Amino acid sequence: MECCLCNLSVLGLWSYISHMRLVNCKDADFILICGINHCEKALSSFAAFNTHIYRHHHEVLNLSRTY
């Protein structure tokens, strides 16, 4: 996966979430673009991101447990 804000490549979903929390969520105008399977859904919080993943991309949860 690639970070939609800084173009950093990460190895999986959990690395992506960790990167976003540590680096990009500090921006005042933080918007999280899903990016899973080219999904362009824009979300403004990690709670909304988690809900979106569980509803629309649940198939990647078991496959991307890479740290």
SEKOL-841322 format. One record per atom (N, C-alpha, C, O, CB): residue number from 0; residue in one letter; atom name; y, x, z. Coordinates in nm, 4 decimals. Glycine has a CB too. Layout:
BEGIN
+-----+---+----+----------+----------+----------+
|   k | r |  a |       yy |       xx |       zz |
+-----+---+----+----------+----------+----------+
| NUM | A | CA |        Y |        X |        Z |
...
+-----+---+----+----------+----------+----------+
//
This chain:
BEGIN
+-----+---+----+----------+----------+----------+
|   k | r |  a |       yy |       xx |       zz |
+-----+---+----+----------+----------+----------+
|   0 | M |  N |  -0.1176 |   0.0845 |   0.0000 |
|   0 | M | CA |   0.0000 |   0.0000 |   0.0000 |
|   0 | M |  C |   0.1232 |   0.0885 |   0.0000 |
|   0 | M |  O |   0.1199 |   0.2031 |   0.0449 |
|   0 | M | CB |   0.0002 |  -0.0959 |   0.1214 |
|   1 | E |  N |   0.2303 |   0.0338 |  -0.0506 |
|   1 | E | CA |   0.3558 |   0.1062 |  -0.0540 |
|   1 | E |  C |   0.4629 |   0.0254 |   0.0176 |
|   1 | E |  O |   0.4748 |  -0.0955 |  -0.0026 |
|   1 | E | CB |   0.3977 |   0.1366 |  -0.1991 |
|   2 | C |  N |   0.5410 |   0.0933 |   0.1019 |
|   2 | C | CA |   0.6501 |   0.0272 |   0.1732 |
|   2 | C |  C |   0.7530 |  -0.0223 |   0.0721 |
|   2 | C |  O |   0.7963 |   0.0522 |  -0.0160 |
|   2 | C | CB |   0.7159 |   0.1234 |   0.2767 |
|   3 | C |  N |   0.7913 |  -0.1483 |   0.0860 |
|   3 | C | CA |   0.8859 |  -0.2079 |  -0.0081 |
|   3 | C |  C |   1.0293 |  -0.1612 |   0.0168 |
|   3 | C |  O |   1.1166 |  -0.1836 |  -0.0671 |
|   3 | C | CB |   0.8790 |  -0.3594 |   0.0006 |
|   4 | L |  N |   1.0543 |  -0.0975 |   0.1293 |
|   4 | L | CA |   1.1896 |  -0.0549 |   0.1622 |
|   4 | L |  C |   1.2151 |   0.0933 |   0.1400 |
|   4 | L |  O |   1.3251 |   0.1318 |   0.1002 |
|   4 | L | CB |   1.2188 |  -0.0885 |   0.3034 |
|   5 | C |  N |   1.1149 |   0.1772 |   0.1653 |
|   5 | C | CA |   1.1368 |   0.3216 |   0.1525 |
|   5 | C |  C |   1.0354 |   0.3895 |   0.0614 |
|   5 | C |  O |   1.0388 |   0.5117 |   0.0464 |
|   5 | C | CB |   1.1325 |   0.3861 |   0.2886 |
|   6 | N |  N |   0.9454 |   0.3132 |   0.0004 |
|   6 | N | CA |   0.8457 |   0.3621 |  -0.0958 |
|   6 | N |  C |   0.7426 |   0.4588 |  -0.0377 |
|   6 | N |  O |   0.6771 |   0.5305 |  -0.1134 |
|   6 | N | CB |   0.9155 |   0.4292 |  -0.2086 |
|   7 | L |  N |   0.7268 |   0.4624 |   0.0923 |
|   7 | L | CA |   0.6224 |   0.5439 |   0.1538 |
|   7 | L |  C |   0.4868 |   0.4802 |   0.1270 |
|   7 | L |  O |   0.4703 |   0.3595 |   0.1447 |
|   7 | L | CB |   0.6466 |   0.5597 |   0.3064 |
|   8 | S |  N |   0.3904 |   0.5596 |   0.0849 |
|   8 | S | CA |   0.2544 |   0.5090 |   0.0631 |
|   8 | S |  C |   0.1762 |   0.5188 |   0.1934 |
|   8 | S |  O |   0.1770 |   0.6225 |   0.2597 |
|   8 | S | CB |   0.1822 |   0.5882 |  -0.0505 |
|   9 | V |  N |   0.1081 |   0.4094 |   0.2299 |
|   9 | V | CA |   0.0245 |   0.4056 |   0.3499 |
|   9 | V |  C |  -0.1157 |   0.3627 |   0.3094 |
|   9 | V |  O |  -0.1354 |   0.3053 |   0.2023 |
|   9 | V | CB |   0.0836 |   0.3091 |   0.4578 |
|  10 | L |  N |  -0.2132 |   0.3908 |   0.3959 |
|  10 | L | CA |  -0.3530 |   0.3704 |   0.3596 |
|  10 | L |  C |  -0.4072 |   0.2301 |   0.3810 |
|  10 | L |  O |  -0.5132 |   0.1980 |   0.3275 |
|  10 | L | CB |  -0.4354 |   0.4637 |   0.4351 |
|  11 | G |  N |  -0.3403 |   0.1466 |   0.4557 |
|  11 | G | CA |  -0.3943 |   0.0139 |   0.4793 |
|  11 | G |  C |  -0.2942 |  -0.0766 |   0.5473 |
|  11 | G |  O |  -0.1821 |  -0.0359 |   0.5776 |
|  11 | G | CB |  -0.5192 |   0.0226 |   0.5617 |
|  12 | L |  N |  -0.3353 |  -0.1987 |   0.5708 |
|  12 | L | CA |  -0.2492 |  -0.2999 |   0.6300 |
|  12 | L |  C |  -0.1964 |  -0.2583 |   0.7658 |
|  12 | L |  O |  -0.0770 |  -0.2719 |   0.7923 |
|  12 | L | CB |  -0.3234 |  -0.4298 |   0.6423 |
|  13 | W |  N |  -0.2829 |  -0.2080 |   0.8521 |
|  13 | W | CA |  -0.2395 |  -0.1741 |   0.9878 |
|  13 | W |  C |  -0.1449 |  -0.0548 |   0.9879 |
|  13 | W |  O |  -0.0546 |  -0.0489 |   1.0714 |
|  13 | W | CB |  -0.3604 |  -0.1445 |   1.0763 |
|  14 | S |  N |  -0.1629 |   0.0395 |   0.8976 |
|  14 | S | CA |  -0.0693 |   0.1510 |   0.8832 |
|  14 | S |  C |   0.0652 |   0.1002 |   0.8323 |
|  14 | S |  O |   0.1704 |   0.1470 |   0.8759 |
|  14 | S | CB |  -0.1261 |   0.2584 |   0.7874 |
|  15 | Y |  N |   0.0613 |   0.0051 |   0.7408 |
|  15 | Y | CA |   0.1835 |  -0.0551 |   0.6872 |
|  15 | Y |  C |   0.2617 |  -0.1254 |   0.7978 |
|  15 | Y |  O |   0.3829 |  -0.1073 |   0.8099 |
|  15 | Y | CB |   0.1498 |  -0.1546 |   0.5743 |
|  16 | I |  N |   0.1931 |  -0.2046 |   0.8775 |
|  16 | I | CA |   0.2590 |  -0.2757 |   0.9871 |
|  16 | I |  C |   0.3175 |  -0.1768 |   1.0865 |
|  16 | I |  O |   0.4312 |  -0.1936 |   1.1305 |
|  16 | I | CB |   0.1605 |  -0.3704 |   1.0579 |
|  17 | S |  N |   0.2429 |  -0.0757 |   1.1218 |
|  17 | S | CA |   0.2912 |   0.0259 |   1.2153 |
|  17 | S |  C |   0.4144 |   0.0966 |   1.1602 |
|  17 | S |  O |   0.5117 |   0.1172 |   1.2328 |
|  17 | S | CB |   0.1810 |   0.1281 |   1.2451 |
|  18 | H |  N |   0.4112 |   0.1334 |   1.0340 |
|  18 | H | CA |   0.5256 |   0.1984 |   0.9701 |
|  18 | H |  C |   0.6480 |   0.1084 |   0.9745 |
|  18 | H |  O |   0.7573 |   0.1531 |   1.0093 |
|  18 | H | CB |   0.4925 |   0.2355 |   0.8250 |
|  19 | M |  N |   0.6301 |  -0.0176 |   0.9396 |
|  19 | M | CA |   0.7435 |  -0.1106 |   0.9378 |
|  19 | M |  C |   0.8034 |  -0.1270 |   1.0773 |
|  19 | M |  O |   0.9255 |  -0.1303 |   1.0922 |
|  19 | M | CB |   0.6998 |  -0.2473 |   0.8831 |
|  20 | R |  N |   0.7193 |  -0.1370 |   1.1781 |
|  20 | R | CA |   0.7695 |  -0.1528 |   1.3150 |
|  20 | R |  C |   0.8448 |  -0.0298 |   1.3630 |
|  20 | R |  O |   0.9470 |  -0.0419 |   1.4306 |
|  20 | R | CB |   0.6548 |  -0.1823 |   1.4096 |
|  21 | L |  N |   0.7954 |   0.0880 |   1.3289 |
|  21 | L | CA |   0.8555 |   0.2115 |   1.3783 |
|  21 | L |  C |   0.9772 |   0.2563 |   1.2980 |
|  21 | L |  O |   1.0673 |   0.3196 |   1.3530 |
|  21 | L | CB |   0.7531 |   0.3206 |   1.3779 |
|  22 | V |  N |   0.9811 |   0.2248 |   1.1702 |
|  22 | V | CA |   1.0858 |   0.2806 |   1.0847 |
|  22 | V |  C |   1.1860 |   0.1765 |   1.0363 |
|  22 | V |  O |   1.3062 |   0.1922 |   1.0577 |
|  22 | V | CB |   1.0236 |   0.3481 |   0.9662 |
|  23 | N |  N |   1.1393 |   0.0728 |   0.9727 |
|  23 | N | CA |   1.2306 |  -0.0138 |   0.8988 |
|  23 | N |  C |   1.2814 |  -0.1357 |   0.9738 |
|  23 | N |  O |   1.3835 |  -0.1921 |   0.9345 |
|  23 | N | CB |   1.1648 |  -0.0588 |   0.7771 |
|  24 | C |  N |   1.2153 |  -0.1784 |   1.0789 |
|  24 | C | CA |   1.2599 |  -0.3014 |   1.1453 |
|  24 | C |  C |   1.3864 |  -0.2811 |   1.2273 |
|  24 | C |  O |   1.4403 |  -0.3777 |   1.2813 |
|  24 | C | CB |   1.1501 |  -0.3545 |   1.2347 |
|  25 | K |  N |   1.4350 |  -0.1583 |   1.2380 |
|  25 | K | CA |   1.5575 |  -0.1313 |   1.3127 |
|  25 | K |  C |   1.6825 |  -0.1631 |   1.2310 |
|  25 | K |  O |   1.7926 |  -0.1697 |   1.2857 |
|  25 | K | CB |   1.5605 |   0.0142 |   1.3570 |
|  26 | D |  N |   1.6662 |  -0.1825 |   1.1016 |
|  26 | D | CA |   1.7791 |  -0.2173 |   1.0161 |
|  26 | D |  C |   1.8284 |  -0.3574 |   1.0502 |
|  26 | D |  O |   1.7491 |  -0.4476 |   1.0774 |
|  26 | D | CB |   1.7398 |  -0.2084 |   0.8668 |
|  27 | A |  N |   1.9593 |  -0.3742 |   1.0485 |
|  27 | A | CA |   2.0184 |  -0.5040 |   1.0839 |
|  27 | A |  C |   1.9770 |  -0.6138 |   0.9863 |
|  27 | A |  O |   1.9598 |  -0.7291 |   1.0259 |
|  27 | A | CB |   2.1708 |  -0.4934 |   1.0877 |
|  28 | D |  N |   1.9613 |  -0.5789 |   0.8610 |
|  28 | D | CA |   1.9249 |  -0.6782 |   0.7593 |
|  28 | D |  C |   1.7772 |  -0.6690 |   0.7222 |
|  28 | D |  O |   1.7408 |  -0.6782 |   0.6050 |
|  28 | D | CB |   2.0111 |  -0.6599 |   0.6341 |
|  29 | F |  N |   1.6934 |  -0.6509 |   0.8227 |
|  29 | F | CA |   1.5500 |  -0.6332 |   0.8029 |
|  29 | F |  C |   1.4869 |  -0.7552 |   0.7368 |
|  29 | F |  O |   1.4969 |  -0.8673 |   0.7866 |
|  29 | F | CB |   1.4817 |  -0.6051 |   0.9360 |
|  30 | I |  N |   1.4228 |  -0.7310 |   0.6252 |
|  30 | I | CA |   1.3415 |  -0.8310 |   0.5562 |
|  30 | I |  C |   1.2107 |  -0.7619 |   0.5202 |
|  30 | I |  O |   1.2110 |  -0.6526 |   0.4636 |
|  30 | I | CB |   1.4149 |  -0.8896 |   0.4274 |
|  31 | L |  N |   1.1026 |  -0.8239 |   0.5523 |
|  31 | L | CA |   0.9698 |  -0.7690 |   0.5244 |
|  31 | L |  C |   0.9129 |  -0.8397 |   0.4027 |
|  31 | L |  O |   0.8968 |  -0.9617 |   0.4026 |
|  31 | L | CB |   0.8748 |  -0.7846 |   0.6473 |
|  32 | I |  N |   0.8827 |  -0.7628 |   0.2992 |
|  32 | I | CA |   0.8176 |  -0.8167 |   0.1803 |
|  32 | I |  C |   0.6681 |  -0.7937 |   0.1978 |
|  32 | I |  O |   0.6253 |  -0.6819 |   0.2262 |
|  32 | I | CB |   0.8719 |  -0.7495 |   0.0478 |
|  33 | C |  N |   0.5905 |  -0.8963 |   0.1813 |
|  33 | C | CA |   0.4467 |  -0.8872 |   0.2056 |
|  33 | C |  C |   0.3838 |  -0.7714 |   0.1288 |
|  33 | C |  O |   0.3333 |  -0.6784 |   0.1916 |
|  33 | C | CB |   0.3787 |  -1.0179 |   0.1672 |
|  34 | G |  N |   0.3846 |  -0.7730 |  -0.0016 |
|  34 | G | CA |   0.3317 |  -0.6636 |  -0.0812 |
|  34 | G |  C |   0.1807 |  -0.6596 |  -0.0981 |
|  34 | G |  O |   0.1307 |  -0.5782 |  -0.1756 |
|  34 | G | CB |   0.3743 |  -0.5388 |  -0.0223 |
|  35 | I |  N |   0.1070 |  -0.7441 |  -0.0287 |
|  35 | I | CA |  -0.0386 |  -0.7459 |  -0.0413 |
|  35 | I |  C |  -0.0746 |  -0.8151 |  -0.1722 |
|  35 | I |  O |  -0.0325 |  -0.9278 |  -0.1984 |
|  35 | I | CB |  -0.1056 |  -0.8180 |   0.0807 |
|  36 | N |  N |  -0.1530 |  -0.7456 |  -0.2535 |
|  36 | N | CA |  -0.1925 |  -0.7992 |  -0.3844 |
|  36 | N |  C |  -0.0711 |  -0.8454 |  -0.4646 |
|  36 | N |  O |  -0.0754 |  -0.9487 |  -0.5316 |
|  36 | N | CB |  -0.2908 |  -0.9157 |  -0.3669 |
|  37 | H |  N |   0.0367 |  -0.7683 |  -0.4572 |
|  37 | H | CA |   0.1610 |  -0.7929 |  -0.5307 |
|  37 | H |  C |   0.2335 |  -0.9194 |  -0.4859 |
|  37 | H |  O |   0.3136 |  -0.9741 |  -0.5618 |
|  37 | H | CB |   0.1319 |  -0.8019 |  -0.6779 |
|  38 | C |  N |   0.2077 |  -0.9662 |  -0.3664 |
|  38 | C | CA |   0.2766 |  -1.0831 |  -0.3110 |
|  38 | C |  C |   0.4216 |  -1.0455 |  -0.2816 |
|  38 | C |  O |   0.4473 |  -0.9405 |  -0.2227 |
|  38 | C | CB |   0.2051 |  -1.1348 |  -0.1815 |
|  39 | E |  N |   0.5147 |  -1.1281 |  -0.3211 |
|  39 | E | CA |   0.6563 |  -1.0994 |  -0.3026 |
|  39 | E |  C |   0.7217 |  -1.1866 |  -0.1958 |
|  39 | E |  O |   0.8440 |  -1.1999 |  -0.1929 |
|  39 | E | CB |   0.7287 |  -1.1171 |  -0.4327 |
|  40 | K |  N |   0.6419 |  -1.2451 |  -0.1094 |
|  40 | K | CA |   0.6939 |  -1.3301 |  -0.0034 |
|  40 | K |  C |   0.7828 |  -1.2481 |   0.0899 |
|  40 | K |  O |   0.7411 |  -1.1429 |   0.1384 |
|  40 | K | CB |   0.5786 |  -1.3962 |   0.0753 |
|  41 | A |  N |   0.9048 |  -1.2955 |   0.1153 |
|  41 | A | CA |   0.9995 |  -1.2288 |   0.2047 |
|  41 | A |  C |   0.9941 |  -1.2951 |   0.3419 |
|  41 | A |  O |   1.0007 |  -1.4174 |   0.3537 |
|  41 | A | CB |   1.1441 |  -1.2337 |   0.1469 |
|  42 | L |  N |   0.9819 |  -1.2120 |   0.4451 |
|  42 | L | CA |   0.9706 |  -1.2625 |   0.5822 |
|  42 | L |  C |   1.0702 |  -1.1866 |   0.6701 |
|  42 | L |  O |   1.0986 |  -1.0692 |   0.6461 |
|  42 | L | CB |   0.8238 |  -1.2468 |   0.6368 |
|  43 | S |  N |   1.1224 |  -1.2541 |   0.7712 |
|  43 | S | CA |   1.2260 |  -1.1920 |   0.8534 |
|  43 | S |  C |   1.1769 |  -1.1486 |   0.9915 |
|  43 | S |  O |   1.2551 |  -1.0985 |   1.0723 |
|  43 | S | CB |   1.3408 |  -1.2871 |   0.8694 |
|  44 | S |  N |   1.0473 |  -1.1678 |   1.0188 |
|  44 | S | CA |   0.9943 |  -1.1245 |   1.1486 |
|  44 | S |  C |   0.8465 |  -1.0898 |   1.1345 |
|  44 | S |  O |   0.7800 |  -1.1322 |   1.0400 |
|  44 | S | CB |   1.0143 |  -1.2349 |   1.2566 |
|  45 | F |  N |   0.7964 |  -1.0118 |   1.2301 |
|  45 | F | CA |   0.6548 |  -0.9776 |   1.2287 |
|  45 | F |  C |   0.5687 |  -1.0982 |   1.2622 |
|  45 | F |  O |   0.4547 |  -1.1064 |   1.2164 |
|  45 | F | CB |   0.6266 |  -0.8647 |   1.3264 |
|  46 | A |  N |   0.6195 |  -1.1906 |   1.3398 |
|  46 | A | CA |   0.5439 |  -1.3128 |   1.3697 |
|  46 | A |  C |   0.5206 |  -1.3914 |   1.2405 |
|  46 | A |  O |   0.4101 |  -1.4395 |   1.2155 |
|  46 | A | CB |   0.6192 |  -1.4007 |   1.4745 |
|  47 | A |  N |   0.6244 |  -1.4038 |   1.1596 |
|  47 | A | CA |   0.6116 |  -1.4741 |   1.0316 |
|  47 | A |  C |   0.5183 |  -1.3979 |   0.9377 |
|  47 | A |  O |   0.4406 |  -1.4589 |   0.8642 |
|  47 | A | CB |   0.7501 |  -1.4927 |   0.9657 |
|  48 | F |  N |   0.5258 |  -1.2646 |   0.9400 |
|  48 | F | CA |   0.4379 |  -1.1814 |   0.8578 |
|  48 | F |  C |   0.2923 |  -1.2014 |   0.8979 |
|  48 | F |  O |   0.2060 |  -1.2198 |   0.8120 |
|  48 | F | CB |   0.4767 |  -1.0330 |   0.8703 |
|  49 | N |  N |   0.2647 |  -1.1979 |   1.0276 |
|  49 | N | CA |   0.1277 |  -1.2176 |   1.0758 |
|  49 | N |  C |   0.0740 |  -1.3540 |   1.0354 |
|  49 | N |  O |  -0.0401 |  -1.3651 |   0.9905 |
|  49 | N | CB |   0.1219 |  -1.2024 |   1.2276 |
|  50 | T |  N |   0.1545 |  -1.4569 |   1.0509 |
|  50 | T | CA |   0.1133 |  -1.5918 |   1.0124 |
|  50 | T |  C |   0.0839 |  -1.5972 |   0.8626 |
|  50 | T |  O |  -0.0167 |  -1.6540 |   0.8201 |
|  50 | T | CB |   0.2223 |  -1.6949 |   1.0497 |
|  51 | H |  N |   0.1717 |  -1.5382 |   0.7842 |
|  51 | H | CA |   0.1531 |  -1.5349 |   0.6386 |
|  51 | H |  C |   0.0226 |  -1.4650 |   0.6020 |
|  51 | H |  O |  -0.0525 |  -1.5144 |   0.5179 |
|  51 | H | CB |   0.2717 |  -1.4638 |   0.5706 |
|  52 | I |  N |  -0.0051 |  -1.3511 |   0.6643 |
|  52 | I | CA |  -0.1277 |  -1.2757 |   0.6348 |
|  52 | I |  C |  -0.2512 |  -1.3595 |   0.6670 |
|  52 | I |  O |  -0.3438 |  -1.3678 |   0.5862 |
|  52 | I | CB |  -0.1307 |  -1.1433 |   0.7149 |
|  53 | Y |  N |  -0.2525 |  -1.4216 |   0.7854 |
|  53 | Y | CA |  -0.3690 |  -1.5001 |   0.8251 |
|  53 | Y |  C |  -0.3892 |  -1.6221 |   0.7359 |
|  53 | Y |  O |  -0.5026 |  -1.6643 |   0.7131 |
|  53 | Y | CB |  -0.3552 |  -1.5441 |   0.9694 |
|  54 | R |  N |  -0.2812 |  -1.6780 |   0.6861 |
|  54 | R | CA |  -0.2943 |  -1.7967 |   0.6014 |
|  54 | R |  C |  -0.3249 |  -1.7642 |   0.4558 |
|  54 | R |  O |  -0.4002 |  -1.8366 |   0.3907 |
|  54 | R | CB |  -0.1684 |  -1.8778 |   0.6083 |
|  55 | H |  N |  -0.2670 |  -1.6556 |   0.4039 |
|  55 | H | CA |  -0.2742 |  -1.6311 |   0.2600 |
|  55 | H |  C |  -0.3525 |  -1.5062 |   0.2192 |
|  55 | H |  O |  -0.3943 |  -1.4953 |   0.1039 |
|  55 | H | CB |  -0.1371 |  -1.6208 |   0.2063 |
|  56 | H |  N |  -0.3729 |  -1.4127 |   0.3108 |
|  56 | H | CA |  -0.4389 |  -1.2872 |   0.2755 |
|  56 | H |  C |  -0.5479 |  -1.2503 |   0.3757 |
|  56 | H |  O |  -0.5715 |  -1.1319 |   0.3997 |
|  56 | H | CB |  -0.3366 |  -1.1748 |   0.2668 |
|  57 | H |  N |  -0.6128 |  -1.3468 |   0.4329 |
|  57 | H | CA |  -0.7131 |  -1.3214 |   0.5369 |
|  57 | H |  C |  -0.8255 |  -1.2307 |   0.4889 |
|  57 | H |  O |  -0.8919 |  -1.1665 |   0.5703 |
|  57 | H | CB |  -0.7713 |  -1.4521 |   0.5855 |
|  58 | E |  N |  -0.8478 |  -1.2246 |   0.3577 |
|  58 | E | CA |  -0.9559 |  -1.1401 |   0.3056 |
|  58 | E |  C |  -0.9297 |  -0.9909 |   0.3271 |
|  58 | E |  O |  -1.0246 |  -0.9125 |   0.3299 |
|  58 | E | CB |  -0.9757 |  -1.1671 |   0.1576 |
|  59 | V |  N |  -0.8039 |  -0.9497 |   0.3422 |
|  59 | V | CA |  -0.7741 |  -0.8073 |   0.3603 |
|  59 | V |  C |  -0.7829 |  -0.7628 |   0.5057 |
|  59 | V |  O |  -0.7840 |  -0.6428 |   0.5330 |
|  59 | V | CB |  -0.6363 |  -0.7766 |   0.3070 |
|  60 | L |  N |  -0.7893 |  -0.8556 |   0.5979 |
|  60 | L | CA |  -0.7887 |  -0.8188 |   0.7397 |
|  60 | L |  C |  -0.9098 |  -0.7348 |   0.7772 |
|  60 | L |  O |  -0.8962 |  -0.6380 |   0.8521 |
|  60 | L | CB |  -0.7844 |  -0.9435 |   0.8262 |
|  61 | N |  N |  -1.0251 |  -0.7687 |   0.7281 |
|  61 | N | CA |  -1.1462 |  -0.6945 |   0.7598 |
|  61 | N |  C |  -1.1619 |  -0.5682 |   0.6746 |
|  61 | N |  O |  -1.2339 |  -0.4759 |   0.7127 |
|  61 | N | CB |  -1.2666 |  -0.7838 |   0.7416 |
|  62 | L |  N |  -1.0950 |  -0.5644 |   0.5603 |
|  62 | L | CA |  -1.1114 |  -0.4532 |   0.4672 |
|  62 | L |  C |  -1.0141 |  -0.3392 |   0.4919 |
|  62 | L |  O |  -1.0401 |  -0.2270 |   0.4483 |
|  62 | L | CB |  -1.0955 |  -0.5021 |   0.3272 |
|  63 | S |  N |  -0.9031 |  -0.3639 |   0.5601 |
|  63 | S | CA |  -0.7981 |  -0.2627 |   0.5652 |
|  63 | S |  C |  -0.7727 |  -0.2100 |   0.7061 |
|  63 | S |  O |  -0.6593 |  -0.1750 |   0.7386 |
|  63 | S | CB |  -0.6707 |  -0.3192 |   0.5091 |
|  64 | R |  N |  -0.8714 |  -0.2039 |   0.7868 |
|  64 | R | CA |  -0.8556 |  -0.1521 |   0.9230 |
|  64 | R |  C |  -0.8565 |   0.0010 |   0.9197 |
|  64 | R |  O |  -0.9424 |   0.0647 |   0.9808 |
|  64 | R | CB |  -0.9686 |  -0.2060 |   1.0165 |
|  65 | T |  N |  -0.7593 |   0.0598 |   0.8472 |
|  65 | T | CA |  -0.7455 |   0.2038 |   0.8335 |
|  65 | T |  C |  -0.6244 |   0.2492 |   0.9142 |
|  65 | T |  O |  -0.5174 |   0.1892 |   0.9041 |
|  65 | T | CB |  -0.7317 |   0.2449 |   0.6842 |
|  66 | Y |  N |  -0.6398 |   0.3528 |   0.9928 |
|  66 | Y | CA |  -0.5288 |   0.3981 |   1.0766 |
|  66 | Y |  C |  -0.4640 |   0.5189 |   1.0194 |
|  66 | Y |  O |  -0.3684 |   0.5708 |   1.0771 |
|  66 | Y | CB |  -0.5750 |   0.4271 |   1.2162 |
+-----+---+----+----------+----------+----------+
//
